[in-house]
Amino acid sequence: MCPPTILLLPERPVPISLLPLILPLAGDRVQAGFPSPAEDFNCKRIDLTEQLVQHPQATFLLRVRGDSMKEAAIFDGDVLVVDRAIRPAHKHIVVAVLDGGDFTVKYLHKRAGQIRLVAANPTYPDIVPREGQVLEIWGVVTASITQFKT
Amino acid sequence: MSALPSPLFALVDGNNFYVSCERVFRPSLCGRAVVVLSNNDGCAIARSNESRALGIKMGTPWFEIRDKLPEGSVVALSANFGLYGDMSNRMMSIAAGLGPEQEIYSIDESFIDLSGVRDVTRRAVHVRSRINTWIGIPCGVGIGQTKTLAKLANHVAKTAERKPGSYPDDLAQVANLAALPASDLDAVLQATELGEIWGIGRRIGQQLKDAGLATALDVVRLDAAMVRARWGVVLERTVRELQGMPCIDLEGQPSAKKEIASTRSFGRPVTHLEHLIEAVTEFTQRAAEKLRRQDGVAGQVAVFVHTSPHRKEQPQYSRATVVPLRKPTADTGLLVQAAVRGLRAIYRPGFQMAKAGVHLLDLQDGSVEQGELELDDGVEDRGQLMHAMDHLNQRYGRGTVAMASAGVTGTRRNWVMKQERKTPDYTTCWASMPFAIA
């Protein structure tokens, strides 16, 4: 629930005056009191999006379902930051689509012309595309966000 | 002194845009016949190539598609405009990298000014492939000396890809007409039916055909002065543009609208006045928001209701009225008051209303207010309140703050749109992200 918003409306009409009213320009520093010691160190607050998203147009968020990547610290319910502008390479964690199926998150292994998808959990077998199957690498996972219950 | 660079334009256009957006998040739809349906799941507004091949035309009603084709041969989806809007923003911002200026022409098309850009064809190929890799949307890029030629080039780029043999293969995906030798350009124009030309509508097209013309080449060879005398300046402009003389500039900012409409077909028939009041209030709120976004004020409010023209067996009713405002305003409260007053005047019980809407008319620039003798001083300026309302709705979602007559939100409103086949808001809602199986 949002707190109620209180709006201040002018109560009385303001009389017209022909004299110019001088107002300080917004953003101008008001010369009163002591200057803030932080004034000269004016910085922008850390922006998480800026840190986690390298290519904003090419970045999508996906929700994880399953535990096959738990040893890579990707857990059920996590949110993946997926960047489609990064060229997928050996040992990247990727989101892949095998034969137009579901999105799958796995390690990409590319060795000696062979491609396989490898889980980070020994109870899952590698996925090796068979002859005639189409494997699409949808995007490269650049971060995984785990939120804790508070 | 160097001469001004000769003008050059590109049109970047997403292929089967709505279907392509859906396929990015549902890879299983690739290679399948897919259609996206209009509001209320009425008729096809986007088709995959496979759907086109099945003979589904733009605007075919869904019940017709469903009845004619075997079950399961076509996947029909309700339009997911939140998703298309976000994908469009991403596409436009990548396309903007092609040249110094961009005009966003529609949700899936933008013109780019290429004057002064070197190596345009190679750059266009690069931007096209970047859009495809980054967001998964296939595009066509057309390049020409005028916007009309760029639009025609775009048609060539798309058609050459979809129907091999229709145009030279090397014009598929990216077609730069400005780089073609004159004889090749003539061949392309000869292969293009005149109805495909931007700016030639059905009526003028028929008149040209009656005059013995058939292709774009026939139109290019017309004498512009003769066209002006016989058909007027609009067609003359099109002919000159086709001849390579730019007459239509890039429009950076969309110009302020002269009329703002908010209308909707109901999810199911509505008979009660109170429900219509809810709907009309909601429509007016949306229209008022748009009005304030362009800093305008409206002098009149038109409101209409009608029954479904497709259900001929039921009693038909259709009325509209215009309510003038005492003073032009952008105040939602005053606009809603006027719209509801109009609605009460035209409402008749006993009819199954299928659609209603509100038009804000007589729009003026809100910053030039006319002086007026105050006849009653009960009306206060609620500009600040309106500003706060828009801000809250933008920040916390539509409907956070509303006029009381809009009723409650959610499924209890019985006039909301029918969208039975809508995919989730994958990219705009934290709770609706696509899943990745780990």
Interface residues (C-beta under 8 A of the other chain):
Chain A: C2 T5 L7 L9 P10 H55 Q57 A58 F60 L61 L62 R63 V64 R65 G66 D67 S68 M69 K70 I74 D76 V79 L80 V82 R84 A85 V95 V97 G100 G101 D102 F103 T104 V105 K106 A119 E136 W138
Chain B: P27 S28 L29 C30 G31 R90 S93 I94 T133 W134 I135 G136 E380 R382 Q384 L385 A388 L392 Y396 T400 Y426 T427 M433 P434 F435 A436 I437 A438
